[in-house]
Amino acid sequence: MIKFSTSWLNEWLNYDKDINSLSEKITMLGFEVERIEYIKKKTNFDNIYVGEIIKSDLYTTDPKIYKLKILINNEKLLKIFSNINIFKKKTKIVLATKNSSLYKKYINHPEYFFLLKSEGLLCSKKILNLYENNILTKNLIKLPNNSCNGEDANKYLYITDNILHINIPTNRTDCLSILGFTRELSVLKKFFYFKKPYINNLKKKSKIYKININFDKNINDILYQYNYCIIKNINLNKEIPLFIKNKLLQSSIRIVSENPLLNIYNYIILELGYPIQFYDLNKIQGNIYIENNKQNKNNFLNFENQKINLINNNYLLLIKDNNKIISIPGITQNKNVIVNLKTKDIFIECFFIKKEYFNFLLSKNPYFNNKTNIYTRFLDPYIQKEVIIRTVNLILKIFGGNRSKIYTNNINNINYIKKKIKLSFKHIYKMLGFNILKKDIIDILNKLGFLIIKKTTNNYIIKIPSWRNDIEIEEDLIEEIIRVYGYDKIPSKIKIYLIQKNILNKKKVILKNTNINIKNIKNILINKGYHEVINYSFINPKIQSILYPNIKHIKINNPLTNETSVMRNSLSYGLINNIVYNQNRQQKNLRFFEYGLCFLKDLKEKIGISQKLMLAGITNGNLYSDYWGKKKELINFYDIKGDIEYIFKVFDQSNIIEFRPQHDNKILHPYISTSIYLNNICIGYLGMLHPNLINFFNIKYDTFLFEIFFNKIIINNNFNFTKIINLPINKRDISFSIKQNIYFVEILSLLKKLKLKEIIKITLIDIYQGNNIPIGYKNITLSLFIQHKDHTLKEEEINKILNKCILELKNKFQILLRDNI
């Protein structure tokens, strides 16, 4: 998260809307405005001036009151009484005169009784409502020594009226600075990104200061660019400007007094998003050497007094002088070269090292496991020169001194190469489903800093700006286009243009010349009491490992949290979480379904990932809501099985829906689960959640789940209606013994192949395994429902049909007939 004051944003952007309109536009760009911190506007206090302390004495000891003489112009010397701790002579302060509203406000306050004798009010941070490290203090506000006595002090206060708290997506680290964030906002209409509010060149002439930098050849694939500058005769006892202090404090960054250059370091990161390093030049002995750690046996204490052991760390990049290691770049510095208030000469460096080096370093070395290290972000490889110029200018302006020129070393002339991506206008339409004018697309890309380097009628070659490392593929560019174009401009009705081979595998199509009709399927589930849910596509890797231990995770490079760091391979986790969430809130009789994409590793695909459309449902609790005339009945396996049968049969009676045993799904009960087959193709599974998982998630009731691979099916869009026959239905039962490894679905399939039109339904009413049955066999009882559409069947006709069925079962499965009823 970042925090910026609106006054700071206004230095970079000119916008004509209020803060709420601005936050809405920020949100539409994909950045979450977590909250707006409103501070009562006090940017223009009346009758406050720059003053200079000429003399100070302790006036009373209990309470401690000081008597001061303060000069506010070349002639007027005011007698001031104050309870603020006194500072040295010639300190520049903020003084409110007797005519100011501040003086009139506090003179009647008991705490400020001394103002009755005073000719003005000495202003503290508390009086002006300025925060220091997020608290109000009585500390005196000290102004720069070059401020002029008697001038309006408002120009030095930089008090803001609002502070925006903004969450930045993890893949947009380029927006974690005021430069990057305002550059992003500048693409919006009614915003004008004018220029950086600082001069991007060196004013003061350089002196001939130089130090020899020696680069080892073995670091060419790690260190790409190295810049440095020397500044001599600085005075670090000078005060940090108030505008820097306020901007740091408003962004919740502590002011450091013992090393003022740390405040400059923090400010540069906040402003430009890139780090610099400072060394005490007089503590560097001889030349500087940048090299790999080759059997180095030296240890050193870093600036936090930690002992750094470099033995057996040959992959480390080191910066050394003639006698010692002075730093491990981007990680830590030697305690003996850090800057303090007595430092007069400084060495400033700014470099570009590839991100992969730091990721490897931080993962392997226990000394450097700080994951918040700024070098683990992707840093703009083209901004180092600008960063060091800005740093040098600030230091010269605040602390004085003389500078060298800025020395730049491109190691072996290796430069970062900007990425190029092909953008197809046809593909934009295919992904979005509606047209955006070509001129609008070009305008958006230009505003975002993307450079069009080659044009054809239907395609452009786009060069990606150096700060946009998150852009990898064409779809990323399309996402940028629609994000800036505006989600609110998407038509309510769009043509879904999908190439068939991207959604449906021809070998998996079941019914030809038909259309997917997910809307009607959803309506069926809703009518059966299910509630549709939409769950997050990124889930907890630990939970996914429990559910599917044999499926490799697809990890996200920049997850929002560790709990949402892998892409889901099933809808089951989200649905189980829905059950748990509602159960914990005393909800009963739960039924949910979800329709969405899941993701699996697939090397055959363009980016190594395949997307699968899935439909899944989950249910537990009672079959019916509480009702005084109905006994409570828990949902069972056959209820959810019936829901699936109904979905496929209601569209087309010709669909052959079968349920076959399955044993490889570890999330379901091994004996209360089945695979779903439609027209002889496996399209999913259903069953009871495994007891281990029910215990793990602390679910109260048996829970039943189904999941269908929607990519494999096309459902007929038309409902089928059949004529009701008023002739009597005859029911006959057949009981027989059959081998245990033969399932009902196989028996049903065999009897259906006889194509006996008079048999309108076959049901399984009993299975028995136990005593008085041959080993390896089980008893089965079937009910056959027999009806003729034109006449009432005679007993002879019914027996003939039964005998055909029995004969076929004997020939195929060698059944042992028990009874004919």
C-alpha positions in Angstrom: 0.0 0.0 0.0 1.1 3.6 -0.6 0.0 6.9 0.8 0.1 10.2 -1.1 -1.2 13.6 -0.2 -3.4 15.2 -2.8 -1.2 18.3 -2.8 1.8 16.1 -3.8 -0.3 14.5 -6.6 -1.3 18.0 -7.7 2.4 18.9 -8.2 2.5 16.2 -10.9 -1.1 16.2 -12.2 -3.6 18.9 -12.9 -7.1 17.6 -12.2 -10.3 19.5 -12.0 -12.4 17.1 -9.9 -12.8 16.6 -6.1 -11.1 13.9 -4.1 -14.0 11.5 -4.4 -14.1 11.7 -8.2 -10.4 11.2 -8.3 -10.6 8.1 -6.1 -13.4 6.7 -8.4 -11.1 7.2 -11.4 -8.2 5.5 -9.6 -10.5 2.5 -8.8 -11.6 2.2 -12.4 -7.9 2.0 -13.4 -7.5 -1.1 -11.2 -6.1 0.4 -8.0 -8.0 0.1 -4.8 -8.5 3.3 -2.8 -8.6 1.7 0.7 -9.6 5.0 2.4 -9.3 8.7 2.2 -7.7 10.4 5.3 -9.4 13.8 5.6 -7.5 16.5 7.4 -9.1 19.9 7.9 -7.6 22.2 5.4 -5.2 24.7 6.9 -2.9 25.5 4.1 -3.1 29.3 4.6 -2.7 30.5 8.2 -3.0 34.3 8.5 -0.2 36.5 9.8 2.5 33.8 10.3 6.1 34.7 9.4 9.6 33.4 9.2 11.5 34.5 12.4 15.0 34.2 13.7 15.9 33.5 17.4 18.3 36.2 18.5 18.3 35.6 22.2 16.7 33.0 24.6 16.6 32.7 28.4 14.8 30.6 30.9 12.0 32.8 32.4 10.4 30.6 35.0 11.3 27.1 36.2 7.9 25.8 37.3 6.4 25.6 34.8 9.3 26.1 32.4 8.7 29.2 30.3 11.3 30.7 28.0 11.8 34.4 27.1 13.0 35.0 23.6 13.8 37.8 21.3 12.9 37.0 17.7 13.7 39.0 14.6 11.0 38.9 11.9 12.6 41.6 9.6 15.6 43.8 9.6 14.2 46.3 12.1 11.5 44.6 14.3 12.5 42.5 17.3 9.6 40.9 19.1 9.5 39.8 22.8 8.1 36.2 22.8 7.2 33.9 25.7 7.0 30.1 25.0 6.8 26.7 26.7 8.7 25.0 23.8 12.2 23.6 24.4 14.6 26.2 23.3 16.9 25.9 20.3 20.2 27.6 19.4 20.5 31.2 18.3 19.9 32.0 14.7 17.4 29.1 14.4 14.7 30.0 11.9 11.2 29.4 13.2 7.5 30.0 12.4 5.9 32.9 14.4 2.3 33.9 14.6 1.8 37.6 15.4 -0.8 39.0 17.8 -3.1 39.7 14.7 -3.2 36.0 13.7 -6.1 33.8 14.4 -3.8 31.2 15.9 -2.7 33.7 18.6 -6.3 34.7 19.3 -7.3 31.0 19.5 -4.7 30.0 22.1 -4.5 33.2 24.3 -7.6 32.1 26.2 -6.4 28.6 26.7 -5.1 27.9 30.3 -2.1 26.0 28.9 -1.0 29.1 27.0 -1.4 31.7 29.9 2.1 33.1 29.0 0.7 34.6 25.8 -0.8 37.5 27.8 2.8 38.9 28.0 3.9 37.7 24.6 4.0 39.7 21.3 3.4 36.6 19.3 3.0 32.8 19.4 6.0 30.5 18.7 4.5 27.7 16.5 4.9 24.0 17.2 3.8 21.0 15.2 0.9 20.6 17.6 -0.3 24.2 17.2 -0.3 23.8 13.4 -1.7 20.2 13.6 1.4 18.8 11.9 2.1 15.1 12.5 5.5 13.7 13.3 5.8 9.8 13.1 1.9 9.8 13.2 1.7 11.8 16.5 1.2 15.4 17.4 4.2 16.9 19.3 5.3 20.1 20.9 8.4 20.1 18.8 9.3 23.5 17.3 9.1 23.8 13.6 12.5 24.7 12.3 12.7 26.3 8.8 15.7 26.2 6.4 18.5 28.6 7.1 18.1 30.3 3.7 14.5 31.3 4.5 14.1 35.0 4.7 13.1 36.8 7.9 9.6 38.3 7.7 8.4 36.3 4.7 5.1 34.4 4.7 5.8 31.0 6.5 2.9 29.2 4.7 5.2 28.4 1.8 7.3 26.2 4.0 4.5 24.2 5.7 3.1 22.0 2.9 0.1 21.0 4.9 -2.3 18.8 2.9 -6.0 18.6 3.0 -6.4 14.8 2.1 -4.2 11.7 2.1 -5.1 8.8 -0.2 -4.4 5.2 1.0 -4.0 3.2 -2.2 -3.5 -0.6 -2.6 -1.2 -1.3 -5.6 -1.4 -4.7 -7.3 1.7 -6.8 -6.7 2.5 -6.9 -10.4 2.5 -3.1 -10.6 5.6 -2.2 -8.5 6.2 0.6 -11.0 3.3 2.5 -9.4 4.8 2.4 -5.9 6.3 5.8 -6.4 4.8 9.2 -7.1 6.5 9.2 -10.5 5.0 5.8 -11.5 1.6 6.4 -10.0 1.0 9.8 -11.6 2.4 8.5 -14.9 -0.4 5.9 -14.7 -3.1 8.4 -13.7 -2.1 10.7 -16.6 -3.8 8.4 -19.1 -7.3 9.4 -17.8 -9.3 12.1 -19.5 -9.4 15.5 -17.9 -6.0 14.8 -16.4 -2.8 16.4 -17.8 0.5 14.9 -17.1 2.6 18.0 -17.5 6.2 17.4 -16.3 8.2 16.3 -13.4 8.2 19.2 -10.9 12.0 19.1 -10.6 14.8 20.0 -12.9 16.3 16.8 -14.5 19.8 18.2 -15.0 22.8 19.2 -12.9 23.0 22.9 -12.2 26.3 23.3 -10.3 29.5 22.9 -12.2 31.5 19.8 -11.5 35.0 19.4 -9.9 37.6 16.9 -10.9 36.9 14.2 -8.2 37.3 10.6 -9.3 37.9 7.1 -7.9 39.0 4.1 -10.0 36.3 1.4 -10.3 37.5 -2.0 -11.4 34.9 -4.6 -12.7 35.5 -8.4 -12.6 34.7 -10.1 -15.9 32.7 -12.7 -14.1 30.0 -10.2 -13.1 28.9 -9.3 -16.6 25.7 -11.4 -16.4 24.7 -9.9 -13.0 25.7 -6.2 -13.0 24.5 -4.3 -16.1 25.1 -0.6 -15.2 27.0 1.2 -12.5 26.7 5.0 -11.8 28.5 7.1 -9.2 29.2 10.7 -8.1 31.4 12.2 -5.4 30.3 15.3 -3.3 32.8 17.0 -1.0 32.5 19.6 1.7 28.9 18.9 2.7 27.3 19.9 6.0 25.0 17.2 7.3 24.0 19.2 10.3 21.7 21.4 8.2 18.0 20.8 8.6 16.0 18.6 6.2 13.5 20.8 4.4 10.0 20.7 5.7 8.5 19.6 2.4 10.5 16.4 2.5 9.7 15.7 6.2 6.0 16.2 5.6 5.9 14.0 2.6 7.7 11.2 4.4 5.5 11.5 7.5 2.3 11.6 5.4 3.5 8.3 3.8 4.2 6.8 7.3 8.0 6.9 7.0 10.0 7.9 10.1 12.3 10.8 10.1 15.9 9.8 10.8 18.0 12.4 12.7 21.3 10.5 13.1 21.9 10.1 9.4 20.0 12.8 7.3 21.0 11.0 4.1 18.6 8.1 5.0 15.8 10.7 4.7 17.0 11.5 1.2 17.2 7.8 0.4 13.6 7.2 1.6 12.4 10.3 -0.3 14.0 9.2 -3.6 12.4 5.8 -3.3 9.0 7.4 -2.6 9.4 9.9 -5.4 11.2 7.8 -8.2 10.9 4.2 -6.9 14.6 3.5 -7.2 17.3 3.1 -4.4 20.7 4.8 -4.1 23.6 4.1 -1.7 25.8 6.5 0.3 29.3 5.9 1.6 31.7 8.0 3.7 34.3 8.7 1.0 37.1 9.3 3.5 36.6 5.7 4.9 37.1 4.1 1.5 40.8 3.3 1.0 42.3 3.2 -2.5 40.3 2.0 -5.5 36.9 0.2 -5.6 36.6 -3.4 -6.9 33.4 -5.0 -7.9 33.7 -8.8 -8.1 32.4 -12.2 -7.1 33.2 -13.6 -3.7 36.2 -15.8 -4.6 37.2 -17.8 -1.5 36.9 -14.7 0.6 37.5 -15.5 4.3 36.8 -12.0 5.6 33.9 -11.2 7.8 32.5 -7.8 8.6 29.8 -6.1 10.7 27.0 -4.6 8.8 25.3 -1.3 9.7 23.0 -3.2 12.1 25.9 -4.8 13.9 25.3 -8.2 12.5 28.3 -10.3 11.7 28.4 -11.3 8.1 30.2 -14.6 7.3 31.1 -14.8 3.6 32.7 -18.3 3.6 31.3 -20.7 1.0 29.2 -17.9 -0.5 30.9 -17.7 -3.9 27.9 -16.5 -5.8 27.8 -13.2 -3.8 28.6 -9.9 -5.6 30.9 -7.8 -3.5 32.1 -4.2 -3.5 35.6 -3.8 -1.9 38.3 -1.2 -1.5 42.0 -2.0 -1.2 41.7 -3.4 2.3 38.1 -4.4 3.1 34.6 -5.3 1.8 32.5 -2.1 1.9 29.2 -3.6 0.8 27.2 -6.4 -0.7 25.3 -4.5 -3.3 21.6 -4.1 -2.6 21.9 -6.1 0.6 24.0 -4.5 3.3 26.9 -2.1 4.0 30.0 -2.4 6.2 29.5 -0.5 9.4 32.9 1.2 8.9 31.8 3.1 5.8 28.4 4.4 6.7 27.6 8.1 6.8 27.2 10.0 10.1 26.7 13.7 11.0 30.5 14.3 10.9 30.9 13.1 7.4 32.2 15.8 5.0 32.7 13.9 1.7 30.3 11.2 0.3 30.4 8.6 -2.5 27.0 8.0 -4.1 26.3 4.9 -6.2 23.3 3.8 -8.2 23.3 0.5 -10.2 21.1 -1.9 -12.1 21.5 -5.6 -11.1 19.1 -8.2 -12.6 16.3 -9.2 -10.3 16.9 -12.9 -10.7 20.2 -12.5 -8.8 18.5 -11.0 -5.7 15.7 -13.6 -5.8 18.4 -16.4 -5.8 20.5 -14.6 -3.1 17.6 -14.0 -0.8 16.3 -17.6 -1.1 19.7 -19.3 -0.5 21.4 -17.1 2.2 20.1 -17.0 5.7 21.7 -13.6 6.3 19.7 -11.9 3.5 16.2 -13.3 3.7 14.3 -10.0 3.8 11.6 -10.4 1.2 10.7 -6.7 1.4 14.1 -5.8 -0.1 13.4 -3.2 -2.9 15.7 -5.1 -5.3 13.3 -8.0 -5.4 10.9 -5.8 -7.3 11.4 -5.2 -11.0 13.2 -1.9 -11.2 13.2 0.3 -14.3 16.6 -0.4 -16.0 16.6 3.0 -17.7 16.1 5.4 -14.8 19.4 5.2 -12.8 21.0 8.3 -14.4 17.9 10.4 -13.6 17.8 9.0 -10.0 21.4 9.9 -9.3 21.0 13.4 -10.8 17.9 14.1 -8.6 19.7 12.8 -5.6 22.8 15.0 -6.2 20.7 18.1 -6.8 18.8 17.6 -3.5 22.0 17.1 -1.5 23.7 20.1 -3.0 20.6 22.3 -2.3 20.2 21.1 1.3 23.7 20.4 2.5 25.9 22.3 0.1 29.2 21.0 -1.2 31.0 20.5 -4.5 30.3 17.6 -6.9 32.1 15.6 -9.5 30.5 14.7 -12.8 28.3 11.6 -12.8 30.2 8.6 -14.1 28.3 5.9 -15.9 29.6 2.4 -16.6 27.7 0.0 -18.9 29.4 -3.3 -18.1 30.7 -4.8 -21.4 28.1 -2.5 -23.1 25.3 -4.8 -22.0 22.0 -2.9 -22.2 18.5 -4.0 -21.2 16.5 -4.8 -24.4 12.9 -3.7 -24.4 10.3 -6.3 -25.2 8.3 -6.3 -28.4 4.8 -7.9 -28.7 2.6 -8.4 -31.7 -0.9 -6.9 -31.3 -3.8 -8.1 -33.6 -6.9 -6.0 -33.9 -8.9 -9.2 -34.7 -7.6 -10.8 -31.5 -8.8 -7.7 -29.5 -12.3 -8.2 -30.9 -12.1 -11.9 -30.2 -11.2 -11.4 -26.6 -13.5 -8.4 -25.8 -16.5 -9.3 -28.0 -17.0 -5.8 -29.2 -15.1 -3.2 -31.3 -12.9 -0.4 -30.0 -12.0 2.2 -32.6 -8.4 1.8 -33.8 -7.6 5.5 -33.1 -8.7 5.0 -29.5 -6.5 1.9 -29.1 -3.5 3.8 -30.5 -4.3 6.8 -28.2 -4.4 4.5 -25.1 -1.2 2.7 -26.0 0.6 6.0 -26.6 -0.6 7.5 -23.2 0.6 4.3 -21.4 4.1 4.7 -23.0 3.8 1.8 -25.4 5.7 2.6 -28.7 4.3 1.4 -32.0 7.3 0.5 -34.1 5.7 -1.4 -37.0 2.2 -1.1 -38.6 0.2 -3.3 -40.9 -3.5 -3.3 -41.7 -4.5 -5.8 -39.0 -1.4 -5.9 -36.7 1.0 -3.7 -34.8 4.4 -4.4 -33.3 4.4 -2.8 -29.9 7.6 -1.9 -27.9 7.0 -2.2 -24.2 8.2 0.6 -21.9 11.1 -0.3 -19.6 9.0 0.2 -16.4 6.2 -2.3 -17.5 7.8 -5.7 -16.8 4.3 -7.1 -16.1 3.5 -7.0 -19.8 4.4 -10.4 -21.2 1.9 -11.5 -23.9 -0.7 -10.0 -26.3 -3.5 -10.6 -23.8 -1.7 -8.3 -21.3 -1.9 -5.5 -23.8 -5.6 -6.1 -24.4 -6.2 -5.9 -20.7 -4.4 -2.6 -20.6 -6.6 -1.3 -23.5 -9.9 -2.2 -21.9 -8.8 -1.1 -18.4 -8.1 2.5 -19.7 -10.9 2.4 -22.2 -13.3 1.9 -19.3 -15.1 -1.2 -18.0 -18.2 1.0 -17.7 -18.2 1.4 -21.5 -18.5 -2.4 -22.2 -21.9 -2.9 -24.0 -24.6 -4.7 -22.0 -25.1 -7.1 -24.9 -22.0 -8.3 -26.8 -21.3 -10.9 -29.5 -19.3 -13.7 -27.9 -16.8 -14.5 -30.7 -15.1 -17.8 -29.8 -13.2 -20.0 -32.1 -14.5 -23.5 -31.7 -11.1 -25.2 -31.3 -10.3 -22.9 -28.3 -13.3 -24.0 -26.4 -14.4 -27.4 -27.6 -12.2 -30.4 -28.6 -14.0 -32.0 -31.6 -13.3 -35.5 -30.2 -15.2 -34.6 -27.1 -18.4 -33.2 -28.7 -21.3 -35.4 -27.9 -24.4 -34.0 -29.7 -23.9 -32.5 -33.1 -25.5 -29.3 -34.4 -26.6 -28.2 -31.0 -25.7 -25.2 -28.7 -24.4 -25.0 -25.2 -27.2 -23.7 -23.0 -25.7 -23.0 -19.6 -28.5 -20.6 -18.8 -31.1 -23.3 -18.8 -28.9 -25.6 -16.8 -28.5 -22.9 -14.2 -32.3 -22.4 -14.1 -32.8 -26.1 -13.4 -30.3 -26.1 -10.5 -31.9 -22.9 -9.1 -35.3 -24.5 -9.3 -34.0 -27.5 -7.4 -32.9 -25.2 -4.5 -29.2 -24.5 -5.5 -27.7 -21.0 -5.1 -25.2 -19.8 -7.7 -21.8 -18.6 -6.3 -18.8 -17.1 -7.8 -15.5 -17.9 -6.0 -12.0 -16.5 -6.4 -9.9 -18.3 -9.0 -6.7 -18.0 -6.8 -6.7 -20.4 -3.8 -4.5 -21.6 -0.9 -1.7 -23.9 -2.1 -1.9 -25.9 1.2 -5.6 -26.7 0.8 -5.1 -27.5 -2.9 -2.3 -30.0 -1.9 -4.7 -31.7 0.5 -7.5 -32.0 -2.1 -5.3 -32.9 -5.1 -1.8 -33.9 -4.0 -0.9 -35.4 -7.3 -1.7 -32.3 -9.4 1.1 -29.7 -9.9 0.3 -26.2 -8.8 0.2 -23.3 -11.2 1.9 -20.6 -9.0 1.2 -16.9 -9.4 4.3 -14.7 -9.8 3.0 -11.8 -7.8 0.1 -13.1 -5.5 -1.9 -10.7 -3.4 -1.4 -13.0 -0.4 0.1 -16.4 0.3 -3.4 -17.8 0.8 -4.3 -16.9 -2.8 -1.0 -17.8 -4.6 -2.0 -20.7 -6.9 -4.6 -21.0 -9.6 -7.5 -23.4 -9.0 -7.6 -26.8 -10.8 -11.1 -27.6 -9.5 -14.2 -25.7 -8.3 -14.5 -28.0 -5.3 -12.3 -25.9 -2.9 -14.5 -22.8 -3.3 -17.7 -24.8 -2.9 -16.4 -26.6 0.2 -15.5 -23.2 1.6 -19.0 -21.9 0.9 -20.4 -24.8 3.0 -18.0 -24.1 5.9 -18.6 -20.3 5.8 -22.4 -20.7 5.9 -22.4 -23.6 8.4 -20.4 -21.4 10.8 -23.2 -18.8 10.6 -25.9 -21.3 11.6 -27.2 -21.8 8.1 -28.7 -25.3 7.2 -29.8 -27.3 4.2 -27.1 -25.8 1.9 -27.0 -26.2 -1.9 -24.5 -24.3 -4.1 -23.3 -24.5 -7.7 -20.6 -22.7 -9.6 -19.8 -22.4 -13.3 -16.3 -21.2 -14.2 -12.8 -21.8 -15.4 -10.2 -24.0 -13.9 -6.5 -24.2 -14.8 -4.1 -27.1 -15.4 -0.6 -27.4 -16.6 -0.4 -28.4 -20.3 2.8 -28.1 -22.3 0.9 -28.4 -25.5 -0.8 -25.0 -24.9 0.8 -21.7 -25.9 1.6 -20.6 -22.4 1.8 -24.1 -20.9 -1.6 -23.7 -19.2 -5.0 -25.1 -20.3 -8.3 -23.5 -19.3 -11.2 -25.8 -18.6 -14.9 -24.8 -18.2 -16.4 -26.6 -15.2 -19.8 -26.9 -13.6 -19.9 -28.1 -10.0 -22.4 -28.3 -7.2 -22.4 -29.2 -3.5 -25.1 -30.0 -1.0 -25.6 -31.1 2.6 -28.2 -31.0 5.3 -31.9 -32.0 5.0 -33.5 -32.8 1.7 -36.4 -30.4 2.6 -36.7 -27.3 4.7 -38.2 -27.8 8.2 -41.9 -28.6 7.8 -44.4 -29.7 10.6 -46.0 -32.4 8.4 -42.7 -33.9 7.1 -40.0 -35.8 9.0 -36.5 -34.6 8.6 -34.6 -36.5 5.9 -30.9 -36.0 5.2 -29.7 -35.6 1.6 -28.1 -38.7 0.3 -26.1 -39.9 -2.7 -29.2 -40.7 -4.8 -30.6 -37.2 -4.4 -27.6 -35.5 -6.1 -27.4 -38.3 -8.6 -31.0 -37.6 -9.5 -30.3 -33.9 -10.0 -27.6 -34.8 -12.6 -29.8 -37.3 -14.4 -32.6 -34.7 -14.6 -30.3 -32.0 -16.1 -29.3 -34.2 -19.1 -32.6 -35.9 -19.6 -34.7 -32.8 -19.6 -33.0 -31.5 -22.7 -33.0 -34.6 -24.9 -34.3 -38.1 -24.0 -31.7 -39.6 -26.4 -28.9 -38.6 -24.1 -27.6 -41.8 -22.5 -26.5 -41.0 -18.9 -24.6 -43.7 -17.0 -22.8 -43.9 -13.7 -19.8 -46.1 -13.5 -17.5 -46.9 -10.6 -14.4 -44.7 -10.1 -11.5 -45.2 -7.7 -8.9 -42.5 -8.5 -10.7 -39.4 -7.0 -9.2 -38.9 -3.5 -11.6 -36.2 -2.4 -14.7 -38.6 -2.6 -15.7 -41.5 -0.5 -14.3 -44.6 -2.2 -17.6 -46.5 -1.9 -20.1 -43.7 -2.3 -18.9 -42.1 -5.5 -19.2 -42.6 -9.2 -18.0 -41.3 -12.6 -20.6 -39.7 -14.9 -20.8 -40.8 -18.5 -22.8 -39.1 -21.2 -23.1 -41.0 -24.4 -20.2 -43.2 -23.4 -17.8 -40.3 -22.6 -16.7 -39.5 -19.1 -17.8 -36.0 -18.3 -17.3 -35.8 -14.6 -17.9 -37.3 -11.2 -20.1 -37.2 -8.1 -20.2 -38.6 -4.7 -19.9 -38.0 -1.0 -17.0 -35.9 0.3 -14.3 -38.2 1.8 -14.8 -38.6 5.6 -11.3 -37.4 6.2 -12.1 -34.1 4.4 -15.4 -33.7 6.3 -13.4 -34.0 9.5 -10.6 -31.7 8.3 -13.1 -28.9 7.4 -15.2 -29.7 10.5 -18.4 -30.1 8.4 -21.4 -31.3 10.4 -23.3 -33.4 7.8 -22.4 -35.8 5.0 -21.7 -33.6 2.0 -22.2 -34.5 -1.6 -20.4 -33.0 -4.5 -20.5 -33.2 -8.3 -18.2 -31.7 -10.9 -18.7 -31.8 -14.7 -16.1 -31.0 -17.3 -18.2 -28.6 -19.4 -15.7 -28.5 -22.2 -16.7 -32.1 -23.1 -20.4 -31.5 -23.6 -22.9 -29.7 -25.8 -26.4 -29.7 -24.5 -29.4 -29.6 -26.8 -31.1 -26.2 -26.6 -34.6 -27.7 -27.1 -36.9 -29.4 -24.5 -38.5 -32.7 -25.6 -42.1 -33.5 -24.8 -43.7 -37.0 -25.0 -47.4 -38.0 -25.2 -48.9 -39.4 -22.0 -50.2 -43.0 -22.5 -53.3 -43.9 -20.5 -52.9 -47.7 -20.8 -51.9 -49.7 -17.7 -48.2 -50.2 -16.7 -47.2 -53.7 -15.6 -44.5 -54.2 -13.0 -42.4 -57.4 -12.9 -39.5 -58.2 -10.6 -36.6 -60.5 -11.5 -34.3 -61.8 -8.7 -31.0 -63.6 -9.6 -27.4 -64.1 -8.4 -24.6 -62.5 -10.4 -20.8 -62.1 -10.1 -19.7 -59.3 -7.7 -17.6 -57.5 -10.3 -20.6 -56.9 -12.6 -22.4 -53.6 -11.9 -26.0 -52.5 -12.4 -24.9 -50.1 -15.2 -23.6 -53.0 -17.3 -26.9 -54.9 -16.7 -28.9 -51.9 -17.7 -26.9 -51.3 -20.8 -27.3 -54.9 -21.9 -31.1 -54.8 -21.5 -31.4 -51.5 -23.3 -29.6 -53.0 -26.3 -32.5 -55.5 -26.7 -34.5 -52.4 -27.8 -37.7 -53.8 -26.3 -40.1 -50.8 -26.7 -42.5 -52.2 -24.2 -39.9 -51.8 -21.3 -40.3 -48.1 -20.3 -38.2 -48.2 -17.1 -35.8 -50.6 -15.3 -34.9 -49.9 -11.6 -32.6 -51.6 -9.1 -34.6 -52.3 -5.9 -32.3 -54.6 -3.9 -28.6 -55.8 -3.7 -27.7 -58.4 -1.1 -24.3 -59.9 -0.2 -23.9 -62.3 2.7 -24.7 -65.8 3.8 -26.3 -68.5 1.6 -24.9 -66.9 -1.5 -22.1 -68.6 -3.6 -18.7 -67.1 -3.0 -18.0 -64.2 -5.4 -21.7 -63.6 -6.1 -24.3 -61.2 -5.0 -28.1 -61.1 -5.2 -29.9 -58.5 -7.3 -33.6 -57.7 -7.7 -34.7 -55.7 -10.7 -38.1 -54.1 -11.4 -39.2 -53.9 -15.0 -42.0 -51.5 -16.0 -43.8 -52.8 -19.1 -46.3 -50.9 -21.2 -47.6 -50.9 -24.8 -48.5 -47.6 -26.3 -51.5 -49.0 -28.3 -53.1 -51.8 -26.3 -53.2 -53.5 -22.9 -50.6 -56.3 -22.7 -51.6 -59.9 -22.0 -49.8 -62.1 -19.6 -48.3 -64.1 -22.4 -46.8 -61.0 -24.0 -45.4 -59.9 -20.7 -43.8 -63.3 -20.0 -42.3 -63.3 -23.5 -40.6 -60.0 -22.8 -39.3 -61.2 -19.4 -37.9 -64.4 -20.9 -36.0 -62.5 -23.5 -34.4 -60.4 -20.8 -33.5 -63.4 -18.6 -32.0 -65.3 -21.6 -29.8 -62.4 -22.5 -28.6 -62.0 -18.9 -27.8 -65.8 -18.7 -25.9 -65.7 -22.0 -23.9 -62.6 -21.2 -23.4 -62.8 -17.4 -24.2 -66.4 -16.5 -26.8 -65.3 -13.9 -28.4 -67.8 -11.5 -32.1 -67.2 -11.5 -33.8 -67.3 -8.1 -37.4 -66.2 -8.4 -39.8 -64.9 -11.1 -42.5 -62.8 -9.5 
